[in-house]
Amino acid sequence: MAKIQISENESLREAIRRFKKMCDKEGIINQSKRYAYFEKPSDKRRREASRRIKNIKKAQNPNANIV
């Protein structure tokens, strides 16, 4: 769970921006979107398999980190 402490000289806008970044980093938004609707087990396996394949291809490609 994302928690932030607001200091005395910090504006509310900065605190909200920091909170949003923390939520994105922890994946809270994506997780809530994924659980908003039921996902069939076959679709879940397919999604996870494609994610694994993508990570393997990315690790095997030596030029992937060059931008």
Secondary structure, DSSP 8 states (H G I E B T S, - for coil): -------TT--HHHHHHHHHHHHHHHTHHHHHHHTSS---HHHHHHHHHHHHHHHHHHHH-TTTT--
